[in-house]
Each structure stands twice: as structure tokens, then as C-alpha cells.
Amino acid sequence: MTADRDEERDERISMEIIVDTYGPEEQAMGWHAYLDDTLEFPFEACCRTEREESPLKKDETVRVVGMPRTDPTLRQQFVTIEWKNRKLGVPLKQLEPVDASSDTEQAIGDWHYWLER
């Protein structure tokens, strides 16, 4: 499914997030830097979809506390959550903010939009 075109979001992505990047690795680093700088931790998020690489169940709510030191890709950015008295990394793709700042909601929306294009 392709997301409807959003001119404002497209402009932000091309002029702030992946500006002056060449190739997928640099774009992934641009996304990582943008998310790390923009997401305001901690915040609550809900699992919107189950994924093989994550233990979260659909509709489960978690507290997002940071970003792990994993190598980002253009298809996968991770965040660190508190889960069952542990901290672990899960794909940001599977989370929807529940109780988060407007900047955090916008950044996650930007990432979801990018993935759906």
C-alpha cells in the first residue's frame, strides 16, 4: 500500500533528513540522526503490528526510552523500549506513539510515511 503524497512531509524529508546524502547508507544515517535528534524520550507507544524479530504483540503498550547502537538501514530503524524489566531494541516501524510530544509524533509519522512510499 502506498501512502498518499504529502507535499509538506516530502519537503521536510528531502530538505532536512536526507539532504546532501548519496546512496542508501548515507540516507539511513540521515534518518538515524533525525530520529535521534527529534524523538523526545521517554514516550509511550503501542504496537501496531507483530513482527518476527520483535516479541511485542499487537496493541501492546510500551515505554520507548532511546535509540540503540545498531546500524540503521533505509528499511529498519530501531528504538529501545522497556519490556518485562528489560531494555531491548525493536523496529520503530511497528510502533505508533500514544503519549508523545508533537515533534515525536511528526518524526515517527515521517518514518512511517517514508516506509510506505
Secondary structure by P-SEA (a helix, b strand, c coil): ccccccaaaaaaaacccccccccaaaaaaaaaaaaaaccccbbbbbbccccccccccccbbbbbcccccccccccbbbbbbbcccbbbbccccccccccccaaaaaaaaaaaaaaac
